[in-house]
Amino acid sequence: MKKKILAVTACPTGVAHTYMAAESLAKAAKEKDIPIKVETRGAVGVENEFTEQEIAEAHAIIVAADTDVLESRFAGKPVVKVPVAQAIKNPAGLLEEALSKEAASAGDYLKQVEQSKAQRSASRSGAYKHLMTGVSNMLPLVVAGGLLIALSFIFGIEAFKEKGTFAAALMDIGGGAAFALMVPILAGFIAFSIAEKPGLAPGLVGGMLASQIGAGFLGGIIAGFLAGYVAKLLKDYIKMPKNFEGLKPILIIPLLATGITGLLMIYVIGEPVKAIMDGLTVWLKSLGSTNAVLLGILLGAMMAFDMGGPVNKAAYTFAVGLLASDVYGPMAAVMAAGMTPPLGLWLATLLSPKKFTKEERDAGKAASVLGISFITEGAIPFAAGDPFRVIPSIMAGSALTGALSMLFGATLRAPHGGIFVLPIPNAVGQLALYALAIVAGTVVTAIMLNILKKPVGN
C-alpha cells in the first residue's frame, strides 16, 4: 500500500504563496505517483481541510507555512516543517523527506506526542511567525476598510463630513469600524499565535488600549507580544486542583492576563510608544524630497528582495500600519514596487524572447496578470531559476519605482488591489505620475535583466 502524504500551505496574506506552494506539491506528487492531499489556508478560508481519519491514516505531514495552521492536530505524526516558499522551490525534496520519515508506532506514540509538543513550542517562539499571524488576520479589515473609505471619496474628498449621507455611511463603516478594529485584531492574533486561545482576549484588549491611547500599530504589536507571553506564562505555571482546572482558560488566565496587559499598556508602555508614533508620523509627513526618495528606494528594494518573504512583508506591514495614522505615501510606494517585479519580467520575455525558454515565456504571461494585481510572488519562478540575474534586476526596478512614487508625492488609501483600485476616484493621489513610476520600474527591470541574461543554450 502506498504511503499517503498530507500537506498544508499558508502564507501571511493567504494569496499567492499559499496556492503556488499547493500546486507545486500536487504536481510533484503526481509525477512521483505519491498519494497526497493539500490543505490550503488562504484569504478565502480553509480549503480541502483534513479530517481526523485522514490525519490518522497519513504517513507524514508537510507543513509549508509562515502562519499558524493548528499544528496541534498533527500530534504524534511525523512532520516536515518549512517556510511556504520552500514548497515552491523544492517540492520533490520535501516529498522525499516526508516519505523517509518513520511512521509513529503504537509503542512510541506518547513519545511522539511529547516531541511534537516541543516542536510546536519551539516554532511558536519565532517572532516573525507570530507577527505574520497577526498581520494576515488584520489584512482583510485593512483592505475592506481602505476600499470603503476610498469609495466614499467618489462623492467628494470631504463629502463624508455631511452626516446622514451615503459617503458618511461608507466612511463610518470603513474608517469608524473596520479601521478601528485593525490594531486590536493585529494584537489579538499575535497573542493567539503565541498562547493560542488564552491569549486572544488580553491581546484584543491590549490592542484596543493601544489604539485608544494613540500608540498605533507599533503599540498594537507590543501589546500582542506582551499579552501572548503573559498568557502563555500563566497557562504554563498556574497549577490548580483537577476539579478547578476548567476555570483556567475561561476565568483565571483571561482575568489576570488582560489585567496585567492593560495596566502595563496604560501606565508603562502606552505613552512612550505614542510619543514614538507621533514623532514618526510627523517625520514622514514632513519628509523633504531627498529623504522621501531614500525611503522609497529602501521600501522598493525590500518589496523585491524576497518577493513575498519576510523582508517584503516587513516593508508591507510598515506601510499598512501607517494608514491608521493618515500617512499614505509609503503605502503607494510599497504597492507600486510590489507590482513592478512580475510586470518587468513579463516585459523582458516580450523584448528578448530568445533569452527565455518556452516555459519562462508562458510564465511571463501569468506574471503580467499577477503583477497588475499586486502579487509580487509572480516573480518567484524566474528568481528560483536564475537568482543572480533576476533578483538584482527586480530590486533595481522596484527601488526606482518606490523612489519615484515618494518623489511625486503619490498616496494610496487602499492597501491592496493593484491596478484595480487606480480607477477609484481619490483613492490614489497623483495618479498619472504614480502610473509613470510603475511603468519606469517595469522598463528598468526588463532592460537590466535582458542585458544580464544570455540567450537560451549559452
C-alpha positions as CSV (number, residue, x, y, z in Angstrom):
1,M,0.0,0.0,0.0
2,K,1.4,3.4,-1.0
3,K,2.3,5.9,1.7
4,K,-0.1,8.8,1.7
5,I,1.2,12.3,2.4
6,L,-0.8,15.3,3.7
7,A,0.4,18.9,3.2
8,V,-0.9,22.2,4.5
9,T,0.2,25.5,3.0
10,A,-0.3,29.0,4.3
11,C,1.3,32.4,3.8
12,P,0.7,35.7,5.7
13,T,-1.5,37.3,3.1
14,G,-3.2,34.0,2.1
15,V,-3.0,34.9,-1.6
16,A,-0.1,33.8,-3.9
17,H,2.4,31.7,-1.9
18,T,-0.4,29.6,-0.4
19,Y,-1.7,28.3,-3.7
20,M,1.6,28.3,-5.6
21,A,3.0,26.0,-2.9
22,A,-0.1,23.7,-3.0
23,E,0.2,23.5,-6.8
24,S,3.9,22.7,-6.7
25,L,3.4,19.9,-4.2
26,A,0.5,18.4,-6.0
27,K,2.4,18.5,-9.3
28,A,5.5,16.9,-7.9
29,A,3.4,14.2,-6.1
30,K,1.6,13.4,-9.4
31,E,5.0,13.0,-11.2
32,K,6.3,10.7,-8.5
33,D,2.9,8.8,-8.1
34,I,2.6,9.7,-4.5
35,P,-0.9,10.0,-3.0
36,I,-1.3,13.5,-1.5
37,K,-3.9,15.8,-0.2
38,V,-3.1,19.5,0.2
39,E,-5.0,21.7,2.6
40,T,-4.8,25.5,1.9
41,R,-5.3,28.2,4.5
42,G,-5.7,31.2,2.3
43,A,-7.5,34.5,2.2
44,V,-10.8,32.7,1.2
45,G,-10.6,30.4,4.2
46,V,-9.6,26.8,4.7
47,E,-10.0,24.6,1.6
48,N,-9.6,20.8,1.5
49,E,-9.5,20.6,5.3
50,F,-8.2,17.3,6.7
51,T,-10.5,15.0,8.6
52,E,-9.3,13.3,11.7
53,Q,-9.3,10.0,9.9
54,E,-7.1,11.3,7.1
55,I,-4.6,12.6,9.6
56,A,-4.6,9.3,11.4
57,E,-4.0,7.4,8.1
58,A,-1.3,9.7,6.8
59,H,2.3,8.5,6.8
60,A,3.6,12.1,7.3
61,I,2.6,15.7,7.1
62,I,4.3,18.6,5.3
63,V,3.7,21.9,6.9
64,A,4.7,24.7,4.5
65,A,3.5,27.7,6.3
66,D,4.5,31.1,7.7
67,T,1.4,31.5,9.9
68,D,-0.4,29.3,12.4
69,V,-2.1,26.2,10.8
70,L,-3.3,24.4,14.0
71,E,-0.3,22.1,14.2
72,S,-1.7,20.6,17.4
73,R,-3.8,18.4,15.0
74,F,-0.7,16.5,14.0
75,A,0.5,15.5,17.4
76,G,2.2,12.1,17.2
77,K,2.7,12.2,13.4
78,P,6.0,12.8,11.6
79,V,6.1,16.4,10.4
80,V,8.3,18.1,7.9
81,K,8.1,21.8,8.6
82,V,9.4,24.5,6.3
83,P,8.6,28.1,5.2
84,V,5.9,28.2,2.5
85,A,8.4,29.4,-0.2
86,Q,10.4,26.1,0.2
87,A,7.4,24.1,-1.1
88,I,7.5,26.2,-4.3
89,K,11.3,25.9,-4.8
90,N,11.8,22.2,-3.8
91,P,8.5,20.2,-3.6
92,A,10.2,17.0,-4.7
93,G,12.7,17.2,-1.9
94,L,10.0,17.8,0.7
95,L,8.0,14.8,-0.5
96,E,11.1,12.6,-0.3
97,E,11.9,13.8,3.2
98,A,8.3,13.1,4.2
99,L,8.4,9.6,2.8
100,S,11.7,8.9,4.6
101,K,10.1,9.7,8.0
102,E,9.3,6.7,10.2
103,A,5.7,6.4,11.0
104,A,4.8,6.5,14.6
105,S,4.0,3.1,16.1
106,A,1.6,2.4,18.9
107,G,4.6,1.7,21.3
108,D,6.2,5.2,20.8
109,Y,3.0,7.2,20.3
110,L,3.3,9.1,23.6
111,K,6.9,9.9,22.9
112,Q,6.0,11.3,19.5
113,V,3.3,13.4,21.1
114,E,5.8,15.0,23.5
115,Q,8.3,15.6,20.7
116,S,5.5,17.2,18.7
117,K,4.6,19.5,21.6
118,A,8.2,20.5,22.0
119,Q,8.5,21.3,18.3
120,R,5.3,23.4,18.3
121,S,6.5,25.3,21.3
122,A,9.8,26.0,19.6
123,S,8.1,27.1,16.4
124,R,5.8,29.4,18.4
125,S,8.9,31.2,19.8
126,G,9.5,32.8,16.4
127,A,8.6,36.5,16.5
128,Y,8.2,36.7,12.7
129,K,5.6,33.9,12.6
130,H,3.6,35.5,15.5
131,L,3.7,38.9,13.8
132,M,2.6,37.5,10.4
133,T,-0.3,35.6,12.0
134,G,-1.5,39.0,13.3
135,V,-0.9,40.7,10.0
136,S,-2.7,38.0,8.0
137,N,-5.8,38.3,10.2
138,M,-5.7,42.1,10.2
139,L,-5.3,42.4,6.4
140,P,-8.9,41.7,5.4
141,L,-10.0,44.5,7.7
142,V,-7.4,46.9,6.2
143,V,-8.3,46.0,2.6
144,A,-12.1,46.3,3.2
145,G,-11.8,49.4,5.3
146,G,-9.4,51.1,2.9
147,L,-11.5,50.4,-0.2
148,L,-14.7,51.6,1.6
149,I,-13.0,54.8,2.6
150,A,-11.8,55.2,-1.0
151,L,-15.3,54.7,-2.3
152,S,-16.6,57.4,0.0
153,F,-14.3,59.8,-1.9
154,I,-16.3,59.2,-5.1
155,F,-18.8,61.7,-3.8
156,G,-16.1,64.3,-3.0
157,I,-13.0,64.3,-0.9
158,E,-14.9,65.8,2.1
159,A,-18.4,64.6,1.4
160,F,-18.3,62.2,4.3
161,K,-18.4,65.1,6.7
162,E,-22.0,65.7,6.0
163,K,-23.9,63.4,8.4
164,G,-26.6,61.2,7.1
165,T,-25.2,60.9,3.5
166,F,-24.1,57.7,1.8
167,A,-20.5,58.9,1.8
168,A,-20.7,59.4,5.6
169,A,-22.1,55.8,6.0
170,L,-19.2,54.4,3.9
171,M,-16.7,56.3,6.0
172,D,-18.3,55.1,9.2
173,I,-18.0,51.5,8.0
174,G,-14.5,51.7,6.6
175,G,-12.9,54.2,9.0
176,G,-15.1,54.1,12.1
177,A,-15.5,50.3,12.2
178,A,-13.0,48.4,10.0
179,F,-10.0,50.6,10.7
180,A,-10.9,50.8,14.4
181,L,-10.7,47.0,14.6
182,M,-7.3,46.9,12.8
183,V,-4.9,47.3,15.7
184,P,-7.0,45.2,18.2
185,I,-7.1,42.3,15.7
186,L,-3.4,42.6,14.9
187,A,-2.6,42.4,18.7
188,G,-5.2,39.7,19.4
189,F,-3.9,37.3,16.8
190,I,-0.2,37.9,17.6
191,A,-1.2,36.8,21.2
192,F,-3.3,33.9,19.8
193,S,-0.2,32.7,17.8
194,I,1.9,32.7,21.0
195,A,-0.6,31.3,23.6
196,E,-3.4,30.0,21.5
197,K,-7.0,30.7,22.7
198,P,-6.0,32.1,26.2
199,G,-4.0,34.8,24.5
200,L,-6.8,36.2,22.4
201,A,-8.8,38.2,25.0
202,P,-5.8,40.0,26.5
203,G,-4.4,40.6,23.1
204,L,-7.6,42.2,21.8
205,V,-7.9,44.4,24.9
206,G,-4.2,45.4,24.7
207,G,-4.6,46.3,21.1
208,M,-7.8,48.3,21.8
209,L,-6.0,50.2,24.5
210,A,-3.0,50.9,22.1
211,S,-5.5,52.3,19.6
212,Q,-7.3,54.5,22.2
213,I,-4.0,55.8,23.7
214,G,-2.7,56.7,20.2
215,A,0.1,54.2,20.2
216,G,-0.9,53.0,16.8
217,F,0.2,49.8,15.1
218,L,3.5,49.8,16.9
219,G,1.7,49.8,20.3
220,G,-0.6,47.0,18.9
221,I,2.4,44.9,18.1
222,I,3.9,45.4,21.5
223,A,0.6,44.7,23.2
224,G,0.1,41.5,21.2
225,F,3.5,40.1,22.2
226,L,3.1,41.2,25.8
227,A,-0.4,39.6,26.1
228,G,0.7,36.4,24.4
229,Y,3.7,35.8,26.6
230,V,1.9,36.8,29.8
231,A,-1.0,34.4,28.9
232,K,1.4,31.6,28.0
233,L,3.4,32.1,31.2
234,L,0.2,31.9,33.3
235,K,-1.0,28.9,31.3
236,D,2.2,27.0,31.9
237,Y,2.8,27.9,35.5
238,I,-0.5,28.2,37.3
239,K,-1.5,24.8,38.8
240,M,-4.9,24.2,40.2
241,P,-6.7,21.2,41.6
242,K,-8.1,18.9,38.9
243,N,-11.7,19.8,39.7
244,F,-11.0,23.5,39.1
245,E,-8.7,23.2,36.1
246,G,-11.5,24.2,33.8
247,L,-11.6,27.6,35.3
248,K,-8.1,28.4,34.0
249,P,-8.9,29.1,30.3
250,I,-12.3,30.9,30.9
251,L,-11.7,32.8,34.2
252,I,-8.2,32.8,35.7
253,I,-6.0,33.4,32.6
254,P,-8.3,35.9,30.8
255,L,-8.7,37.9,34.1
256,L,-5.0,38.0,35.1
257,A,-3.5,38.3,31.5
258,T,-6.0,41.1,30.5
259,G,-5.5,43.0,33.7
260,I,-1.7,42.8,33.6
261,T,-1.5,43.7,29.9
262,G,-4.0,46.5,30.3
263,L,-2.2,48.1,33.3
264,L,1.2,47.9,31.6
265,M,-0.2,49.5,28.4
266,I,-1.8,52.3,30.4
267,Y,0.9,53.1,33.0
268,V,4.2,51.9,31.4
269,I,4.1,51.3,27.6
270,G,1.4,53.3,26.0
271,E,2.6,56.9,26.4
272,P,6.3,56.3,25.3
273,V,5.1,54.3,22.3
274,K,2.6,57.1,21.5
275,A,5.5,59.6,21.5
276,I,7.5,57.4,19.1
277,M,4.5,57.0,16.8
278,D,3.7,60.8,16.9
279,G,7.4,61.5,16.1
280,L,7.4,59.0,13.2
281,T,4.2,60.4,11.8
282,V,5.4,64.0,11.9
283,W,8.7,63.0,10.3
284,L,7.0,61.1,7.5
285,K,4.6,63.9,6.8
286,S,7.5,66.5,6.7
287,L,9.9,64.5,4.5
288,G,11.9,66.5,2.1
289,S,12.4,65.2,-1.4
290,T,15.8,63.7,-0.7
291,N,14.7,61.8,2.3
292,A,11.5,60.7,0.6
293,V,13.4,59.3,-2.3
294,L,15.8,57.4,0.1
295,L,12.8,55.9,1.9
296,G,11.2,55.0,-1.4
297,I,14.4,53.3,-2.6
298,L,14.6,51.3,0.7
299,L,10.9,50.2,0.7
300,G,11.0,49.4,-3.0
301,A,14.2,47.2,-2.8
302,M,12.7,45.4,0.2
303,M,9.5,44.6,-1.7
304,A,11.5,42.9,-4.5
305,F,14.2,41.3,-2.4
306,D,12.4,38.1,-1.4
307,M,9.1,38.5,-3.3
308,G,6.6,38.0,-0.5
309,G,9.0,36.7,2.1
310,P,9.9,38.2,5.5
311,V,11.7,41.3,4.1
312,N,8.8,42.0,1.7
313,K,6.3,41.6,4.5
314,A,8.2,43.9,6.8
315,A,8.0,46.7,4.3
316,Y,4.3,46.0,3.6
317,T,3.4,45.8,7.4
318,F,5.2,49.1,8.0
319,A,3.2,50.8,5.2
320,V,-0.1,49.3,6.2
321,G,0.3,50.3,9.8
322,L,0.8,53.9,8.8
323,L,-2.6,54.1,7.1
324,A,-4.2,54.3,10.6
325,S,-2.1,57.4,11.2
326,D,-3.2,59.0,7.9
327,V,0.2,58.6,6.3
328,Y,-0.4,57.3,2.7
329,G,2.8,57.9,0.8
330,P,4.7,54.7,1.9
331,M,1.7,52.5,1.0
332,A,1.7,53.9,-2.5
333,A,5.4,53.2,-2.8
334,V,5.1,49.7,-1.5
335,M,2.3,48.6,-3.7
336,A,3.9,50.1,-6.8
337,A,7.2,48.5,-6.0
338,G,5.4,45.2,-5.4
339,M,3.7,45.3,-8.8
340,T,7.0,46.0,-10.7
341,P,8.9,42.7,-10.5
342,P,6.4,40.4,-12.3
343,L,5.5,43.2,-14.7
344,G,9.2,43.7,-15.5
345,L,9.8,40.0,-16.1
346,W,6.8,39.8,-18.4
347,L,8.1,42.7,-20.4
348,A,11.6,41.1,-20.5
349,T,10.1,38.0,-22.1
350,L,8.5,40.1,-24.8
351,L,11.6,42.2,-25.6
352,S,14.0,39.3,-25.8
353,P,12.1,36.1,-26.2
354,K,15.3,34.2,-27.3
355,K,16.7,34.7,-23.8
356,F,13.9,32.7,-22.2
357,T,12.6,29.2,-22.5
358,K,9.1,28.5,-23.7
359,E,8.1,27.7,-20.1
360,E,9.5,31.0,-19.0
361,R,7.7,32.9,-21.7
362,D,4.5,31.2,-20.7
363,A,5.2,32.1,-17.0
364,G,5.7,35.7,-18.2
365,K,2.1,35.9,-19.4
366,A,0.9,34.7,-16.0
367,A,3.3,37.1,-14.3
368,S,1.7,40.1,-16.1
369,V,-1.7,39.2,-14.5
370,L,-0.1,38.7,-11.1
371,G,1.8,42.0,-11.4
372,I,-1.2,44.2,-12.2
373,S,-2.9,42.5,-9.2
374,F,-0.1,43.4,-6.8
375,I,1.1,39.8,-6.3
376,T,4.8,40.1,-6.2
377,E,5.1,36.3,-5.9
378,G,4.6,36.1,-9.7
379,A,8.4,36.7,-10.0
380,I,9.3,33.6,-8.0
381,P,9.6,31.1,-10.8
382,F,12.1,33.4,-12.6
383,A,14.1,34.1,-9.5
384,A,14.3,30.5,-8.5
385,G,15.7,29.6,-11.9
386,D,18.2,32.4,-12.2
387,P,18.5,34.3,-8.9
388,F,21.8,36.1,-9.5
389,R,20.4,37.9,-12.6
390,V,16.8,38.2,-11.7
391,I,16.9,39.4,-8.1
392,P,19.3,42.4,-8.8
393,S,17.2,43.4,-11.8
394,I,13.8,43.4,-10.0
395,M,15.4,45.2,-7.0
396,A,16.7,47.9,-9.2
397,G,13.3,48.4,-10.9
398,S,11.4,48.3,-7.7
399,A,13.8,50.7,-6.0
400,L,13.3,53.2,-8.8
401,T,9.5,52.8,-8.7
402,G,9.5,53.3,-4.9
403,A,11.7,56.4,-5.2
404,L,9.7,58.0,-7.9
405,S,6.4,57.3,-6.1
406,M,7.7,59.1,-3.0
407,L,9.3,61.9,-5.1
408,F,6.0,62.5,-6.9
409,G,4.1,62.6,-3.6
410,A,1.8,59.8,-4.6
411,T,-0.6,58.5,-2.0
412,L,-2.7,55.4,-1.7
413,R,-5.6,54.8,0.7
414,A,-6.3,51.2,-0.2
415,P,-3.6,48.7,0.9
416,H,-4.2,46.2,-1.9
417,G,-5.8,45.6,-5.3
418,G,-3.1,46.7,-7.7
419,I,-4.3,48.3,-10.9
420,F,-8.0,47.6,-10.0
421,V,-8.0,50.4,-7.3
422,L,-6.5,53.0,-9.6
423,P,-9.8,54.0,-11.3
424,I,-11.5,54.7,-7.9
425,P,-11.7,58.5,-7.6
426,N,-9.4,59.9,-5.0
427,A,-8.1,56.5,-3.9
428,V,-4.7,57.4,-5.4
429,G,-3.0,60.8,-5.2
430,Q,-1.0,61.9,-8.2
431,L,-2.5,59.1,-10.3
432,A,-0.7,59.9,-13.6
433,L,2.7,60.2,-12.0
434,Y,2.0,57.1,-10.0
435,A,1.3,55.1,-13.1
436,L,4.5,56.6,-14.6
437,A,6.5,55.3,-11.6
438,I,5.2,51.8,-12.2
439,V,6.0,51.9,-15.9
440,A,9.5,53.3,-15.3
441,G,10.4,50.5,-12.8
442,T,8.9,47.9,-15.2
443,V,11.0,49.1,-18.1
444,V,14.2,49.3,-16.0
445,T,13.7,45.7,-14.7
446,A,13.2,44.4,-18.2
447,I,16.2,46.2,-19.7
448,M,18.6,45.3,-16.9
449,L,17.6,41.6,-17.0
450,N,17.9,41.4,-20.7
451,I,21.4,42.9,-20.5
452,L,22.5,40.4,-17.9
453,K,20.9,37.3,-19.4
454,K,22.4,35.3,-22.2
455,P,20.4,33.6,-25.0
456,V,19.0,30.2,-24.0
457,G,21.6,27.5,-24.6
458,N,24.6,29.7,-23.9
